[in-house]
Amino acid sequence: MKRIAILIVLVTSTLVSMAQNKLGTWSVIPHVGVSISSLLGGSGLYEIGDNEVVEVKPYALLGFIGGADVMYQASDVVGVSAGLSFVQAGCKFKDGKGKNSVVYNRNLRMNYVAMPILIHSYLLPGFSVKAGVEPTWLLGATSHEIQQSFDVDKESRKSNFHEDEFTIDIKNGMRKFGLSIPVGVSYEYENVVLGALYHVGVFNIYKKGDSSRNSVFEVSVGYKLNL
């Protein structure tokens, strides 16, 4: 029994040493992935319905994320990284319907440059949990929707359709600098790194008005280049 325990310890130690970089080493990890984003605390978009003003609920929006991280192996089980990423955030909005009109394909899109600073803790061979802080800078923000109007006769038949598409630059009304708290996990196998990271915004995305914070979940794949 004692020999088995010793063997398990030796095998585990070997796997851990193989899975992580050696103490004091550096690596670069370029990565790409998809983002699934929405808003916390409210959408900031309102419309009139049934003689009252109601807030339009935000829904998840798919986007792109890509960048690179530089990692330093501070110990056998702890790594520290800093990087630059391009992040697409925002949300979709529910379609609006009126007696003689509909509004659809509504969304809010924001592009950011983010600088994630993370601490990685290796719990198992190749598997780590990570958390840190992430300053962000807004590159651009747009609001998009399509408005369709029509006539309705007594038999509820629609005719004379007219459609307008609007894409509005709203960057001036948005907060330029932001801060997020990223928390996630990653798994590395033969230098291929699979990661999942959730970013929760700290500040309101708007300069004024209700508090609406970013909520971004990302899934990415990267490749570790040991220096």
N, C-alpha and C positions, 0 to 999 in steps of 0.2 A: 504494500500500500504506500509505503514511504517512497519507494522507487517511482511509482506512478505519479505521485505528487511532484516529485523533483522533475520528472520528464515533462509534465504539463507546464511547470514554471519555465523550463528551458525552451520549450516550443513556443510558448506565448511571448517570451522575451525576444526570441528570434523573429517572430512575425511582426512584433511592434517595431523592432529596429529596422526591418525591411520596409515597413509601411510608411515610416516617417523619415524625413531628412535628418541628417546628422546635426548635432548641436552646432550652432554658429553658421549654418549654411544659408544661402539665399536662393530664391527661385522667382520666376516670372510666370504668371498664369493668365494667358489670354482666354476669354470666354465669351460665348454668345448664348442667348436664350429668349424666352418669352416672358412677358409680364402680364399679370391679371390684376387690374387696378379698379378702385372705386373710391368713394369718399366716406369719411367718418364725421359724425356730428351734424350732418345736413348737406344738402346739395347746393344751396344758395340760389336755386331756381324756383320761381313761384308762378302760378297761373290762377286765373279766376275760374271756379267751377261751382255750380249750384249756389250762386250769390255769395260765395266766400272765397277767400284767398287760401290756396293750399300749396304745400311744398311738393315739388316733383321728386319722387324717389329716385336715387341713383342706382345704377346696375353696373355689373362688371364689364370692363372694356379690355380687350386683348391688345397687346403692344409688343414692342421689341426692346431688348436690352443687350448691351454688348460693351466690353471694355477689357481691362487688364489689371491684375493685382500683382504687387511685389510682396513676397513673404519672406520673413526672417524666422528661422527656427531658434527660438529663445531657449528651449530645453527639449528633452526627449518627448514631452507630452504637451508642450505649449508653443504655439506659433503666433506671430504678430504680422498683420498684413495691412497695406494701404494701397488704394487703387483709384482709377478714374473710370467712370462708366457713363454711357449714354442711356438714359432711362425714359421710356414713354409711359406717362401716367394719365389719369383722367377717369371718365366714366361715361356710360350711356344713360339716357333718360327715357322714361316710358312715353310712348306715343300719346299725343293729345288729340281728342276728338270733339268737334262741335257740330252744330246742326248743319252747317254748310261748309265745313272745312275739317281737315285733318293735318296734324303736324307729326312728322315721323323722321326717322334716321337722325335723331337728336343726340349729340354727344359733346363732351368737353375733352379736349386733348391738350396735354401739356408735355413739353420736352424739357428734360433736365440734364445737366452734367452733375454727376454725383461723385463724391470722394469718400467711399466707405473705409473706415478704419476699424479693423476687427481683431479680436483675440480668439484664437482657435485652441480648443482643448480636445486632445485626442483621448477618447474613452476606450476605443477598441482599435485593432489594427485597420488602418485606412479610414476609420470613421471618426469624425470630429463634430463638435457643436461649436457655434461661433456667435459672438455678439459684439456690439460696439456702438459707434456713433457715425452719422453720415451727413455732412454738410451738403447742400444741394444749391445749384444756381439755375434759375429759369432761363431757357433759351427762347421759348416761344409758347404761346397759348392761343387756341382758337375755339370758338363755339360754332357748331354746325347744326343746321336743321333744314328740312324740306317742308314747305307749306303748300298744301293743295286745297283749292277752293272749287266749289261746284254748285249748281242749282239742283234743287230737289222739287219734283212736282207733287201733286196731290196723291199720286200712287207710289210715292217714295222712290221714284226712278231718278237717277242722277244724270246730269248732262252739263255741257259747257265747262269742262274741266280746265282749270288753270293751275299751273305749278311754278313755284319759285324756290330756288335753292340759295341758302344764305350761309356763307362762311365768314365769320367776323373775327378779326384780330382783337383779343381782349388782354394782351400782355400788360398793357398799362394799368389795368385794374387788379393785377395779381402781385403777390409778394415775390420779389426777385430772389431773396435768399431764404432758404429753408433748412430744416434740420429733421432728420429721421433717426429712429432707433431700429437698426437691423438685428434680427435674431434668426438663426437658421442652423442647418446641418449640411455636411458634405461627406462624400465618400470617394476615396481615391483608389484606383486600381491601374497599375502599370502606367502611371503618369496621367491617366485620364481622370478628370475630376468632375463628378456630378454634384450639383449643389441645389439647395432650396433655401430661399431667404425671404423673410417677411419684413417689410419696412413699414413702420407706423409713424406718420408725421407728427411733429410736435407743435408746429405753428399753423395758424390759419392760412390757407392758400390765397385768400382774398385780402386786399389791403383794408377793406372796410366790409361791414356786414356780419352775418352769422358766421360762427366758427365752423369751417369745413376743412378737414385735414386729410392728407393723402393716405391711402391704404394700398400698398403694392405688394403682391406676392410674385416672386420670380422663380423660375426653374431654368437652370443653365448647365451647359457642358463646357469644360475647359481642358486645356492641356498644360501640365506643369513642365516648365523648362528650367532645369537645375543649372545654376550658374557656377 
